[in-house]
Amino acid sequence: MEYVLTELGRMKIADYILQCAAKRKEILDAGIDTADATKLPTEDDILSDLNYGTGTDEDGDYYNCWGVTDGYNSDYPLGLETGKDFIEKETMLRIAEIEATLANEEYENEVEECCLEIELQFLQGSKNAYNEPYAFIGTDNVSFDVIYEEENDRYSATLYDKDGNPQIPYLNDKDVHKLVERILEDGVKDDGRD
């Protein structure tokens, strides 16, 4: 499995490298240590360590301290979160594919367009307050959000009126395509399917 950095991950790494450089300067200016055998990490070094070196921990996240001089490491480890700071390369490719499909309007109908948008938001790491995959969709006729309930292996949707107020009943289905189809065709009618 190979990972690529997100924009947020790149920014976090750039900030970390700047902090390493500041600590290195402080140590060298004070004459406490040398940096003859130690170079500061680059974004490429860190990405390589993520993919082929230290790797990820049991939660799928990356943590590592980097040397700033020959005898001193950074003050704290660089921490990168999976799905937020880095993602699988295949996921990045799928995101690009979906974005191109949506931009070029290469979908068959509004149901497929909404399903692609939901998948895109899920892949981009959008989560609700309960850390469940979350997407918000607004069409000309209806606005709704969708979450994936991993525990129940189903999708749930909440429809909103034109003022943004949630409507009852909530809709559920194990198939996101069927759920979106119901929303677009029936609005708030719920036939009880799960």
N, C-alpha and C positions, 0 to 999 in steps of 0.2 A: 504494500500500500504506500503510495507516494502522496505527500501533502504539498499544497501551495498556500501561500500567505494571502490573507484578505487585506484590504486597505487598512483596517483597524490594526491587524497584526503588524503590517509594515510600519505604521506610525508608532506602535508600542516598541518595536525593535529600534527604530531611529532614536526615540527618546532614551532607551536603555543604553545605546552606544554613546550618546552624548554624556550621560551620567558616568559611564565608564571612563570616557576621555577626561572628564573633569576630575575624577578621583585619581587617575593616572598623573595628571598635571600636578595636582596637589602633592602627591607622594614624591614625584621627581623634583619638584621645586623645593621641597623640604630636605632633599638629599637622603631620604629614608631608604630608598631602594633603587634598583636599575630596571631597565626594560630592554635589555639586550636580546633576550630569548623569547620575549612575549610581544605579540602584536594584538591590537584591539580587534574584537570580532567585527565582522561585516554581516550584512543581511544574508549574503550567500553562505557564510560560515555557519550561521545560526540555522538556516534552512537545511543545510547539509547535516548538521548535528541532529535536527529534528527527524530527518528522513533516514539517516544511516548511522547515527552515533548514539547519543543518549536516548533518543526516541521519546515515547510517551509513557506516562505512568498508568496505573490501573484504571484511572478515570478517563484516560485518553488525552490528558493535558501534558504540556511540556514545561519542565522546570530545570534550569541549570545556571550555575554561577560561572562567570568567565573571568579569566585572569586579566588584570589591568597592568601589573608589573610582574617582574620575575618572582616576587615573593608574596604578592597580595592579589586577592580576588575582589570582585565587585562586592559592594556592601550587602546586596541582596540578590537572590536568583531572579533571572528573567522568567516570568510566568506567562505562558500562552495557552488560551483555552480553545479546545477543539470546537469547531462550529462557529466560533466567534473570531478568533485570530488566525486560524488556519483551517483548511478543509481538504478533503480528499481531492486529488487531481480530477478524478472522474466526475465528482460533484461539480467542480468548476466548469468542466466541459459541458455538462448537462445544463447548467445555468446559462452558459453562452448560447447553447442550442435553443433553449426556451425563449430567451430574450430576442434572438433573431427571428424565431417563429412569430412571436407577438408583434415585433416591430414591422415585419413584412406582411402581417395579417394572413399567414399561411395556415390558418385553422379552418375547420369545416363549418363551425357554427358557434353561437354564443356560449353554449354549454362547454365545448372544447376550449374556447378562449378562457372562460372562468376557471376550468380545471387546470389549465397550464399556469394561470396566474397564481392559483393556490399552491401548486407544486413549486413554483418559483419562490414564493414567499417562505414556504417550509424549508427549501434547500438553502435559502439565504439566512436561515437561523431565526426567523421571526418566532417569538414565544409569547405566550400570555403570562399573567402573574403566577400561574401554577406550573410554569416551565413546560407547557404543552405546545406543540407546533400550532401556530396561529396564522391566519390570513384574513385580510379584510378586502372585500370585493364591492365595488360600486358600479352599477350599470345604469343605463338610462331609466330603467323601470324599478329597480330594487337595489338595496344595499344590504349586505349580510357579512357576517364573519363566520369562519370555519375553524374549528380546532380538531386535532386528532387525539382521541382518548386512547392512549396505548393500553391502559389497563382493561378497557372494554373492547379494544380492537374495532373502533368505530369512529366515524366523523360526526360532529355535532355542529349545528348552525343556528345562529340567532339572526333573525331578520330585523331591520330597522325601518321606521317610518321616515318620511321626508324631513322631519325635525331631528332625526338621530335617536329617537327613543326605541328601546328594544321592544319587540312584539312577541306575544305568546301565541301559539306554542313553539317550543324549540323543536328543531327537526334533527333526526338522527338516521344514519344509515352506515352500513359497513362499506359501501361503495361510494366514493366521493362523486363519481360521474352521475350516479342515480340521485344522489342528494342534490346536486346542482340542478339537474334536470327538473326535479320536483320543485325546487325554489323558483326557477325561471318560469315553469309552466303553471304551477299552482299557487305561487305566493305563499301565504301563511297556512294553507290547508294542510293538515297533517293526517295521513291515513293510518298512522300507527306502525308503518313498516320499520324494521330494524335491520 
